[in-house]
Amino acid sequence: TPTLPAETLQEVVRAIWTASREDGRTHLLVELKGQGLEGAQLEVRKEAGAIHCTFHGCSAPMRQAIQSAKGRLNGQLAQRGLRLGRLHFG
């Protein structure tokens, strides 16, 4: 299983954090940058106190890496007071 580099995980966490703090919107689409994320987009939705994420345009290895890093992602979001809900790939 591919491993998600720490810098890439931080980029995803930053994108989710930024999207979750926007001006009251409950839906936001973010362009991702970083190792292996070029051209990918992250759709962030806030529903019932949870953050639901859909990644668009990720390669198969990047999808596997993100899925395998879900626990790390959840932990880093929890440190910022966020709860990860669903994680999808479009």
N, C-alpha and C positions, 0 to 999 in steps of 0.2 A: 504494500500500500504506500503510495507517495506520501511524503511528510510535508506539511505546510510550514514554510519557514516562519520564524518568529516575526520578521519584519512584515511579511504578508499578513499574518494574523493581526498585527497591530494596525495595518492599513484598514482591514475589514472592521475591526473594533472602532477605530476612529470614525469611519464612515457611518456606522450604526449609531454611535454616540452623537455625532453631528446631526444626523437625520432625526433622531429621537428628541432633540432639543429645539428643533425648528419651531417656527411661530404658530404652534397650535395645529399644524397639519397632521393628519393621521396617515398620510401616504407620501412617500418620496422616492424618487429614482436617482441613484448616485452612480456616476462613472467611477470605476475603480482603476487605480494605477498601482504598479508594483510588480514584483517578480511573479510572472505567470498570470497576472490579472489584466494585462493589456486587452482592451476591447470589451472587457466584462462590465456588466452593470449589476447593481444591487438594488433591488426593490425592497423598501422597508415599510412595513405597516405596523401601526400601533393599534391593538385591539385588546380590550379587557385586561389592561395592565401588562401585557406581554408584547414583545417585539417579534414580529414574524418576518422572515427574510426569504426572498427568492433571488437566486443568482441567475443571471441571464448571460449567455455567451461564454461560459467557462468550458475549457477543454475537459475531456474525460479524466485525465490525471488530476487536474485541479479540482474537479468535483469530488473525486475520491479523497484528495488531501483535505478539503474543507469538511467533508463528512467525518473523516477520522479525527479532525481537530474540534469537533462539536463540543466536547467536554471542556477543552481549553478555552474555546470561544465563550461558552456559557460562564465559566469561572471569571474571565476578564470582564464580561458584561456585568456580572453580579457585583464585582468590586466597584462598579460605577452606579449601582442601584438599579440595573436593568435586568429583566427576566426574559430569556430567550424562549420563544414559543416554537412555532414551526420553522423548519429549515427546508426549503424547496429549491429545485433547479428547473429553470424553464428553458 
